[in-house]
Every structure is written in C-alpha cells, then in structure tokens.
C-alpha cells in the first residue's frame, strides 16, 4: 500500500511539472488572449507578454517584461525597464511561443486577462466583429478557428455581405467541399457576377470529384463574367485534375482550349507538368 501511495505521489509530481513546463509549440495565430513567452536568450531570460487582436492593427503583442526560471522551476520576474504600454504588431510567421501556465501568473504579477483587454471586447458579439475575426483567421490559414466566428455570424445574419464566401473558403480549407458548394451557390444568388465566388466554387467542385461541373463553371465565368482575374488560376486547377488522372488527351485539349501555357504566371508550371507526363 505504501508503494502504491508513493507511486501516486511521484506520478502527480511528474505530471504537475510537465504541465508547468514551457512548450514552444504555438504560433502567434493560435495565441489570441494568451500570456506567452519567447524562447530564452543566451542568459536564460524569456521575454513575455500578452497577445491579443486589435481590430485595426491585427495580432498585437503587449510586452510585459522578462523572467528567468530557477532550479526549482520558479519564475523570477524582471519588469520592463520603461513605464507605459509597449506594443508590437505581429506578422503571422513560423515563430513559436509558449503559453505560460496559469500556475505561474502570480509569480509574474499578472491575472488571466489584463484589465485593459475589456476595451477590446466591447463589440465581440456583433456580426461585424465576428465576420472580421473570421476573415483574419482565414487569411492566416487558421480555418477551423475562423469557422467558429463565421458560423456564429451566420446565425445572426446569413445575408451579411461577404459572409457566405468566407464560410465557403473555410469549408474548402478544411476539406468540407460539399458544404462549400452549398454555401457558395447560395452566395451567387445575391452576387451572381462575383468572380471570386466562382473561383471558390470551382475549387470546391474539383475537390468534390465534380469535374464536369467545374468545367461548366469555368465556361460560364469566361463567357459571362467581366472580371477575368481568376480565369488562369481556374484553368490551371482543372488542368491539374487531368494531370493527376494521367489523361494526356484531355490534358492537351484543355491547354489548347484555355491557352494556359501562355500565361505568365502558370505557363512555366504547365511546362513542368507536360514534361512529367511525357516521362511517365
């Protein structure tokens, strides 16, 4: 019995230490409303602060100072040298930070949320805010997080301008192409001349194994939509299907029809696909 109790105590201690350890595995875009620490410098000091989203500036880091970790795992705070707020706009990148465990908040002299954060939360349940946050997270490639905001917005007003196409983008990003098709077709009923919506729809159809429908969408856009911005991209995406199918006949016919090989951006990629098909 004593051995069992000793094992339980030892396991609990190890688990607690593991929970308190700084793990540098979180991107800025996954750190909204979190206290974070950066990797230690050559002296073992970690810069830390709070990441939040400013509706105008985007991802923002509010610098709070630095700390070291002693041999007992205690955080030794060194406050920032300058008084007043020191904020840095963050660009989404591959830098990884660690979420600071709540068990160390007292040592750093912070609460779970800074007092000033409430001023950035006053409109958090409005459709404008929900849409904007969804739009930003989609742009950062955090589509699951984006969908949380966009689906809340959809419950408030599904006709909000731009909302359906952002939902479609999220669904495409997450591999839910049938949902994307449904919402994008609904979007086209109110914005029937929007080339971007057609681009997303065509992408959905390709990834939902609806190639014939994708070709029809392409033909419709070329014939009826004045905005030609995405025509080359649409043509190349369809060409990619023929390439993956190793359907040389359709591949060549599509190039001839669309002249995608003459496009400045996609032409070089078309040539690579041609060579790869010819050698296989």
Buried (B, 14 or more C-beta within 10 A) or exposed (E): EEEEEEEEEEEEEEEEEEEBEBEBEBBBBBBBBBBBBBEBEEEEBBBBBBBBBEEEEBBBBBBBBBBBBEEEEEBEBEEBEEEEEBBEEBEBEEEBBBBBBEEBBEBBEBEEBBEEBEEBEEEEEEBEBBBBBBBBBBBBEBBEBBBBBBBBBBEBEEEBEBBBBBBBBBBBBBEBBEBBBBBBBBBBEEBEEBBBBBBBBBBBBBBBEBBEBBBEBBEEBBEEBEEEEBBBBBBBBBBBBBBEEEBBEBBEEBBEBBEBBEBEEBBEBBEEBBEEBEEE
